[in-house]
Amino acid sequence: MAKLIDGKLYAEALRKRIAIAVASLKKDHNLIPGLAVVLVGEDPASKVYVANKAKQTVEVGMNSWEHKMPADTSEADLLAMVQKLNDDPSVHGILVQMPVPKHIDSAKVLNTIDPAKDVDGFHVVNVGKLSTGQDALVACTPTGCVMLAKDTLGDLSGLNAVVIGRSNIVGKPVAQLLLAENCTVTIAHSRSKDLASIVRGADLVIAAVGRPEMVKGDWIKPGACVIDVGINRIERDGKNKLVGDCDFASCEAVAGSITPVPGGVGPMTIACLLHNTVKAAAAIHKVKTPEM
Protein backbone atom coordinates (compact mmCIF):
# COMPACT_ATOMS: atom_id res chain seq x y z
CA MET A 1 0.00 0.00 0.00
CA ALA A 2 1.19 3.49 -0.84
CA LYS A 3 2.42 5.95 1.74
CA LEU A 4 -0.20 8.68 2.25
CA ILE A 5 1.12 12.19 1.57
CA ASP A 6 -0.46 14.37 4.26
CA GLY A 7 -0.94 17.81 2.69
CA LYS A 8 -2.78 19.07 5.76
CA LEU A 9 0.19 18.32 8.01
CA TYR A 10 2.72 19.81 5.55
CA ALA A 11 0.60 22.96 5.11
CA GLU A 12 0.36 23.36 8.89
CA ALA A 13 4.16 23.19 9.21
CA LEU A 14 4.56 25.64 6.30
CA ARG A 15 2.17 28.13 7.95
CA LYS A 16 4.23 27.94 11.15
CA ARG A 17 7.38 28.80 9.17
CA ILE A 18 5.50 31.64 7.43
CA ALA A 19 4.42 33.04 10.83
CA ILE A 20 8.08 33.09 11.91
CA ALA A 21 9.02 34.86 8.65
CA VAL A 22 6.25 37.44 9.16
CA ALA A 23 7.44 38.11 12.73
CA SER A 24 11.00 38.53 11.44
CA LEU A 25 9.94 41.09 8.77
CA LYS A 26 7.99 43.02 11.40
CA LYS A 27 10.90 43.01 13.90
CA ASP A 28 13.76 43.70 11.46
CA HIS A 29 12.06 45.98 8.93
CA ASN A 30 8.82 47.18 10.58
CA LEU A 31 7.06 45.49 7.67
CA ILE A 32 3.76 43.61 7.95
CA PRO A 33 2.81 41.75 4.74
CA GLY A 34 -0.78 42.47 3.67
CA LEU A 35 -3.15 40.44 1.48
CA ALA A 36 -6.29 41.90 -0.12
CA VAL A 37 -8.95 39.54 -1.50
CA VAL A 38 -11.73 40.76 -3.80
CA LEU A 39 -14.93 38.70 -4.07
CA VAL A 40 -17.54 39.59 -6.70
CA GLY A 41 -20.95 37.98 -6.23
CA GLU A 42 -22.33 35.31 -3.91
CA ASP A 43 -20.80 32.03 -5.12
CA PRO A 44 -21.09 29.77 -2.01
CA ALA A 45 -17.82 27.87 -2.57
CA SER A 46 -15.94 31.13 -3.19
CA LYS A 47 -17.35 32.66 0.01
CA VAL A 48 -16.11 29.73 2.11
CA TYR A 49 -12.70 29.80 0.40
CA VAL A 50 -12.31 33.58 0.90
CA ALA A 51 -13.27 33.27 4.60
CA ASN A 52 -10.60 30.55 5.05
CA LYS A 53 -7.98 32.73 3.34
CA ALA A 54 -8.78 35.68 5.61
CA LYS A 55 -8.65 33.50 8.75
CA GLN A 56 -5.30 31.91 7.87
CA THR A 57 -3.80 35.28 6.79
CA VAL A 58 -4.54 36.76 10.23
CA GLU A 59 -3.34 33.60 12.03
CA VAL A 60 0.18 33.97 10.59
CA GLY A 61 0.32 37.65 11.67
CA MET A 62 -0.35 39.32 8.31
CA ASN A 63 -2.82 42.08 7.50
CA SER A 64 -5.96 40.92 5.72
CA TRP A 65 -8.53 42.91 3.74
CA GLU A 66 -11.68 41.52 2.15
CA HIS A 67 -13.53 43.54 -0.49
CA LYS A 68 -16.99 42.15 -1.30
CA MET A 69 -18.66 43.51 -4.42
CA PRO A 70 -22.18 42.68 -5.70
CA ALA A 71 -22.67 40.27 -8.62
CA ASP A 72 -23.82 43.12 -10.88
CA THR A 73 -20.59 45.10 -10.35
CA SER A 74 -19.40 46.50 -13.67
CA GLU A 75 -16.06 45.48 -15.15
CA ALA A 76 -14.92 49.11 -14.90
CA ASP A 77 -15.71 49.24 -11.16
CA LEU A 78 -13.83 45.99 -10.51
CA LEU A 79 -10.80 47.22 -12.48
CA ALA A 80 -10.93 50.49 -10.48
CA MET A 81 -10.89 48.47 -7.23
CA VAL A 82 -7.85 46.48 -8.45
CA GLN A 83 -6.07 49.73 -9.41
CA LYS A 84 -6.80 51.19 -5.96
CA LEU A 85 -5.18 48.12 -4.35
CA ASN A 86 -2.22 48.37 -6.76
CA ASP A 87 -1.67 51.92 -5.46
CA ASP A 88 -2.04 51.04 -1.76
CA PRO A 89 1.45 50.63 -0.22
CA SER A 90 0.13 48.53 2.69
CA VAL A 91 -1.16 45.86 0.27
CA HIS A 92 1.50 43.43 -0.99
CA GLY A 93 -0.74 40.70 -2.40
CA ILE A 94 -3.93 41.06 -4.45
CA LEU A 95 -6.22 38.15 -5.23
CA VAL A 96 -9.46 38.46 -7.21
CA GLN A 97 -11.45 35.33 -6.42
CA MET A 98 -12.41 33.37 -9.54
CA PRO A 99 -14.82 32.79 -11.13
CA VAL A 100 -16.03 36.36 -11.67
CA PRO A 101 -19.51 36.94 -13.17
CA LYS A 102 -19.76 36.22 -16.91
CA HIS A 103 -20.04 39.89 -17.97
CA ILE A 104 -16.51 40.55 -16.65
CA ASP A 105 -13.39 39.61 -18.66
CA SER A 106 -11.33 37.59 -16.16
CA ALA A 107 -8.11 37.87 -18.23
CA LYS A 108 -8.38 41.66 -18.23
CA VAL A 109 -8.88 41.65 -14.44
CA LEU A 110 -5.90 39.35 -13.80
CA ASN A 111 -3.62 41.40 -16.05
CA THR A 112 -4.63 44.66 -14.34
CA ILE A 113 -3.12 43.40 -11.07
CA ASP A 114 0.41 44.75 -10.50
CA PRO A 115 2.68 41.74 -11.31
CA ALA A 116 4.65 42.48 -8.12
CA LYS A 117 1.42 41.92 -6.11
CA ASP A 118 0.07 39.03 -8.22
CA VAL A 119 0.20 36.39 -5.47
CA ASP A 120 -2.00 34.04 -7.53
CA GLY A 121 0.76 33.93 -10.19
CA PHE A 122 -1.62 34.35 -13.14
CA HIS A 123 -0.39 37.65 -14.64
CA VAL A 124 1.24 37.18 -18.05
CA VAL A 125 4.46 38.75 -16.70
CA ASN A 126 4.75 36.12 -13.94
CA VAL A 127 3.76 33.32 -16.32
CA GLY A 128 6.44 34.52 -18.77
CA LYS A 129 9.09 34.77 -16.05
CA LEU A 130 8.30 31.23 -14.89
CA SER A 131 8.56 29.84 -18.43
CA THR A 132 11.93 31.54 -18.99
CA GLY A 133 13.39 30.40 -15.67
CA GLN A 134 13.31 33.77 -13.93
CA ASP A 135 12.24 34.41 -10.34
CA ALA A 136 8.45 34.85 -10.35
CA LEU A 137 5.34 34.66 -8.22
CA VAL A 138 4.08 31.20 -9.18
CA ALA A 139 0.51 29.87 -9.05
CA CYS A 140 -0.23 28.41 -5.62
CA THR A 141 -1.57 24.92 -6.41
CA PRO A 142 1.37 23.95 -8.69
CA THR A 143 3.80 25.29 -6.07
CA GLY A 144 2.11 23.11 -3.44
CA CYS A 145 2.28 20.04 -5.71
CA VAL A 146 6.02 20.40 -6.18
CA MET A 147 6.61 21.05 -2.46
CA LEU A 148 4.78 17.80 -1.60
CA ALA A 149 6.64 15.84 -4.29
CA LYS A 150 10.03 17.11 -3.07
CA ASP A 151 9.14 16.42 0.57
CA THR A 152 8.19 12.85 -0.38
CA LEU A 153 10.90 11.99 -2.94
CA GLY A 154 13.73 14.40 -2.11
CA ASP A 155 15.67 15.37 -5.24
CA LEU A 156 13.39 15.19 -8.31
CA SER A 157 16.28 15.49 -10.77
CA GLY A 158 16.13 12.96 -13.62
CA LEU A 159 12.66 11.63 -12.81
CA ASN A 160 10.10 10.99 -15.54
CA ALA A 161 7.14 13.20 -14.66
CA VAL A 162 3.78 13.04 -16.41
CA VAL A 163 1.36 15.95 -15.94
CA ILE A 164 -2.21 15.03 -16.93
CA GLY A 165 -3.95 18.29 -17.85
CA ARG A 166 -2.78 21.44 -19.61
CA SER A 167 -4.68 24.23 -17.85
CA ASN A 168 -3.10 27.64 -17.23
CA ILE A 169 -3.94 27.23 -13.54
CA VAL A 170 -2.18 23.90 -12.83
CA GLY A 171 -0.98 21.82 -15.80
CA LYS A 172 1.27 24.32 -17.59
CA PRO A 173 2.84 25.96 -14.50
CA VAL A 174 3.48 22.66 -12.72
CA ALA A 175 5.24 21.37 -15.86
CA GLN A 176 7.49 24.47 -15.83
CA LEU A 177 8.28 23.97 -12.14
CA LEU A 178 9.17 20.31 -12.74
CA LEU A 179 11.44 21.28 -15.65
CA ALA A 180 13.21 23.65 -13.24
CA GLU A 181 13.69 20.64 -10.91
CA ASN A 182 15.40 18.80 -13.83
CA CYS A 183 12.59 16.31 -14.42
CA THR A 184 11.87 14.91 -17.87
CA VAL A 185 8.33 16.23 -18.32
CA THR A 186 5.46 14.98 -20.49
CA ILE A 187 2.21 16.96 -20.61
CA ALA A 188 -0.65 14.60 -21.41
CA HIS A 189 -4.30 15.56 -21.93
CA SER A 190 -7.67 14.43 -23.26
CA ARG A 191 -6.37 14.21 -26.85
CA SER A 192 -3.26 12.18 -25.97
CA LYS A 193 -3.17 8.77 -27.66
CA ASP A 194 -3.00 5.81 -25.27
CA LEU A 195 -2.90 7.96 -22.15
CA ALA A 196 -2.59 4.90 -19.89
CA SER A 197 0.72 3.82 -21.46
CA ILE A 198 2.12 7.38 -21.22
CA VAL A 199 1.29 7.48 -17.49
CA ARG A 200 2.81 4.01 -16.92
CA GLY A 201 6.26 5.43 -17.73
CA ALA A 202 6.08 8.03 -14.96
CA ASP A 203 8.02 8.08 -11.70
CA LEU A 204 5.89 11.09 -10.72
CA VAL A 205 2.27 11.62 -11.82
CA ILE A 206 0.46 14.96 -11.39
CA ALA A 207 -3.24 14.41 -12.14
CA ALA A 208 -4.96 17.73 -12.88
CA VAL A 209 -7.56 16.97 -15.50
CA GLY A 210 -10.84 17.56 -13.65
CA ARG A 211 -12.39 14.15 -14.37
CA PRO A 212 -13.45 12.10 -11.36
CA GLU A 213 -11.44 8.91 -10.81
CA MET A 214 -10.16 8.84 -14.39
CA VAL A 215 -6.66 7.55 -13.56
CA LYS A 216 -6.78 3.84 -12.70
CA GLY A 217 -4.35 1.76 -10.70
CA ASP A 218 -3.20 -0.19 -13.76
CA TRP A 219 -2.01 3.12 -15.27
CA ILE A 220 0.45 3.62 -12.41
CA LYS A 221 4.05 2.37 -12.45
CA PRO A 222 4.66 0.34 -9.25
CA GLY A 223 6.25 2.60 -6.62
CA ALA A 224 5.46 5.88 -8.44
CA CYS A 225 4.52 9.07 -6.58
CA VAL A 226 0.99 10.28 -7.40
CA ILE A 227 -0.10 13.87 -6.70
CA ASP A 228 -3.86 14.15 -7.27
CA VAL A 229 -4.97 17.76 -7.81
CA GLY A 230 -8.58 16.92 -8.69
CA ILE A 231 -11.46 17.91 -6.43
CA ASN A 232 -14.67 16.50 -7.91
CA ARG A 233 -18.03 16.29 -6.19
CA ILE A 234 -19.91 13.13 -7.14
CA GLU A 235 -22.95 11.27 -5.86
CA ARG A 236 -22.37 7.74 -4.62
CA ASP A 237 -24.82 5.56 -2.72
CA GLY A 238 -27.15 8.56 -2.45
CA LYS A 239 -24.48 10.72 -0.79
CA ASN A 240 -22.30 13.57 -2.01
CA LYS A 241 -18.63 12.65 -1.98
CA LEU A 242 -15.38 14.43 -2.85
CA VAL A 243 -13.04 12.41 -5.06
CA GLY A 244 -9.88 13.16 -7.00
CA ASP A 245 -8.89 12.58 -10.61
CA CYS A 246 -7.41 9.22 -9.54
CA ASP A 247 -9.35 6.12 -8.56
CA PHE A 248 -7.85 6.19 -5.08
CA ALA A 249 -8.28 2.56 -4.01
CA SER A 250 -6.72 1.02 -7.13
CA CYS A 251 -3.93 3.64 -7.37
CA GLU A 252 -3.07 3.33 -3.66
CA ALA A 253 -2.53 -0.41 -4.13
CA VAL A 254 0.22 0.20 -6.72
CA ALA A 255 1.81 3.61 -6.02
CA GLY A 256 4.72 4.21 -3.66
CA SER A 257 3.07 7.38 -2.34
CA ILE A 258 -0.18 9.22 -3.05
CA THR A 259 -2.12 12.30 -1.95
CA PRO A 260 -5.64 11.66 -0.63
CA VAL A 261 -8.66 13.77 -1.66
CA PRO A 262 -9.53 15.65 0.46
CA GLY A 263 -6.47 16.37 2.63
CA GLY A 264 -3.74 16.25 -0.01
CA VAL A 265 -3.04 19.15 -2.36
CA GLY A 266 -6.07 21.22 -1.24
CA PRO A 267 -4.66 22.53 2.08
CA MET A 268 -1.42 23.55 0.32
CA THR A 269 -3.09 26.18 -1.88
CA ILE A 270 -3.82 28.77 0.83
CA ALA A 271 -0.48 28.09 2.57
CA CYS A 272 1.33 28.80 -0.72
CA LEU A 273 -0.74 31.96 -1.18
CA LEU A 274 0.54 33.21 2.20
CA HIS A 275 4.08 32.15 1.18
CA ASN A 276 3.76 34.23 -2.02
CA THR A 277 2.48 37.25 -0.05
CA VAL A 278 5.54 37.22 2.22
CA LYS A 279 7.80 36.86 -0.83
CA ALA A 280 6.01 39.77 -2.58
CA ALA A 281 6.23 42.04 0.49
CA ALA A 282 9.98 41.43 0.84
CA ALA A 283 10.59 42.03 -2.89
CA ILE A 284 8.50 45.24 -2.97
CA HIS A 285 10.44 46.62 0.02
CA LYS A 286 13.76 45.32 -1.38
CA VAL A 287 14.61 43.27 1.71
CA LYS A 288 15.74 39.64 1.86
CA THR A 289 12.90 37.10 1.92
CA PRO A 290 13.13 35.20 5.24
CA GLU A 291 13.52 31.41 5.08
CA MET A 292 10.17 29.61 5.02
N, C-alpha and C positions, 0 to 999 in steps of 0.2 A: 504493500500500500504506500502511496505517495506521502511525503512529508507535507503537512498543511502549512502554507505560507500565511502567517497571521498579519494581515495589513493593519488591523486595528491596533495591535500591540506595537508595530513599527511606527505607525502614525503618532501614537501616544508618546513614544520615546523622542520622535522628531520634534513634536510640539514642545517638549521639555527643553530640548536644545535650543529651539527658537526663542523660548522665554528667557533663557540665559543670554542669548545674543541681543535681544531687545533691551534687557537690563544693562548690558555692557554699553550699547549705543547711548542709552539715557545717561549713564554715569560718566562715560568718557567724552561724549560729544553733545550732551544735552539734547539728544535727538530721539523723538518718539515716532517710530514708523506709524503711518496712518493709512487705512484702507477704506475707500468709499465704494459702496455697492448701490447700483441703481436698478430698481425693479419697476417695470412697466406692466400694469395689468394685475390680474388676480389669479394667475396660474397656481393651483394648489401646491404642486410639487416644487415650483420655484420659490414659493413663500416659505416652505419648510427649509429648503436649502439655504436661502438667504438668512433666515433666523439662525441656522446652525453656524454659518460663516461669521455672523456678528458675534455670537456667543464665544466661539473659539478665538476670534481676533482679540476680544477683551481679556479672555483668560490668559493669553500669552503676554499681556501688558501693552498691547498696541491700541491706538485710537481707532474707533470704528464709527463710520457714518452710513446711515441707510436712507436712501432717497426713493420714496415710493411715488410713482406717477400713475395717473389713471390710464385705463386701456385705450381711451380715445386721444391720448397725448399725441400731438402732431410730431412728425419727424423733426421739424425745425426746432420745436421746444426741447426734444430729447438731445439734439446736437448742441443746443445752447447750454443745457445742463452739463454735458460732457466737457464743453469748452470752459465752463466755470470751474469745474474740478481740475482741469488741466492747469488753470491759472492760480489755483489755491496751493500755496507753498506747504501747508500742513498735510496735504494729501499726497501720498507717495505711490499708492496703487489705486487704479480705477477698474471696476468690473461692472459691465452692463450685463445683467442676467439674461441669458437666452433661454427660450425663444422670445423675441419681441413681437408685438402684434404685426399682422401681415402687411399693413399699410406702411410699415417702416422698413427701410433698406438696411438689413443687419450689417452688410459689408461696409456701408458708408459710416454707420455708427462705430464699428470696431476700428476703422481706419481714421476716425476723428480723435480717438484717444491718443494722447502723447505717448509715443513708443517707449519712453523712459518710465512711464507709469502703467504700461500695458501688462499687468500681472497675470492676465489670462494667456499671454503669449500668442495672440491671434493677429496682431498688426502685421501688415506685409513687411515692414522693416525688420521686425523680430523673426518672422518666418524666413526672410532672406538671409539674415545673419546666421541663423541656425543652419541653413542649407549650405552656407559657405564656410562653416566651421568657426565663426566668430562668436564672441561672448554675447549671449542674448537672454532675454526673458523667454522661457520655454513653456509651452502649454503644460498645465498642471498634471493631468492624467498620464500623459506619456512620461513625464519626469518621475511620477510615482511608480510606474511600471518598471522603469530601469533601476530605480533605487531598490525595489523589492528583488529584482533579478540579481543585482550585484550582491545584495545582502545574503541571498540564498546560494549563489554559485561562486562568489568571489570575482576573480578576473574573468571578464566575458570575451577577452581577446581570442580570436580564431574560431569562435563558435559559429555554427550554422544557425541563423535566426530566421524564422518565417513569421512575418506579420500578415495576419488575415484581416483585410480591410484597408481601404486607401483614403479614409476621410481626412480632411484638413485638421480635425480636432484630435485624432489619435493616430491613425495609420501612418500618415506621412511623417509627422514629427517624431514618432517613436522609431521609425526606420532611420531617420537622420541621427537620432541619439545613439542608436545601436551601431551605426557606421562609425561614429566618433569613438565608440568603445572597441573598435576594430573587429566587429562581427562581420561575417559574410551574410548579407541581408537579402532575402527574397520577399517582395511584396506580392501577396496573392489576394485574389478577390473573386467576386461572383462569376466573372468571365474566365477565370483560370481553368485550363484543361487539366482534368484529373487532379483536383485539389488535394484529395487524400494522399496521393503519392508524393506531392510536393511537401506536405506537412510531415510525412514520415521521415524525411531527411533532416528534420530540425532537432538541434540540441535544445533550442529555446523557441517556444511558440507564444506569440502574443495574439490572442483572439479578440478582435475588435470589429466584428462584422454586423452585430445587431440582429442576429438570428438565433432564437432560443435553441440551445442544445444541439447546434449544428455539427460541432466537432465531436467525433466519436472516438472511443478508446482505441479502436484499431487503426486510427489515423496517427496515433502518437508513438514515437520511437521509445522503446523501453528506457526508463531512466531520465527522459527529457524533463525540462522545467516548463510548466504551463502557466502563463499569466492570462487570466480570463477577465477581460475588460467589460464584457457584456452585462447589462442589467435589464432583464426582460421580465415583464409581469405576465404570467400565464395562469390559466385556470386548470387545476388538476384535482380530481375527486371533489368537485364542487367548491374548492377553496382557491383563493388567489395565492400565488406563490411567486417568489423572485428566483429566477434562474439565470445562469450565465450563457455565453455562446458555446460553452462546452457541455457535453453530457457528463456531468460530474462523476457519477458512479463508475462509468466505464473508463473514463480518463484517469481517475484516481487509482484504479487497479493497475495501470501501466506506467504512469509518469513517475519520475523521481521526486518531484515536488509540484504543488499546484495551489493556486489561490482559490478559496471558496467564494461563493456568491450567495448572500452578502458576506462582508467581513474581510474581503481581499483588497482589491484595488480601490474600491469606493472610499474608505476612510482616508486614503492617501491624498485625494484630490484637494480637500480643504487644507490639509497640512502643507502641501506643496504651494498652495496659494499664499499662505502666510510666509513661507520660505522665500517666495518671489518678492513679497512686499518688503521684507527686511533687506533683501539684495537690492531692490530698487531704491529704497531710502538711502542706503549707504552710497550707491552710485551717484544719486542726485546731489548728495552733500559732499561727494568726493572724499569719502573716508573708507577705510578698509572694511570689507564685509566680515563680520565675526564668523568664526567657525560654527557650523550648525550640523 
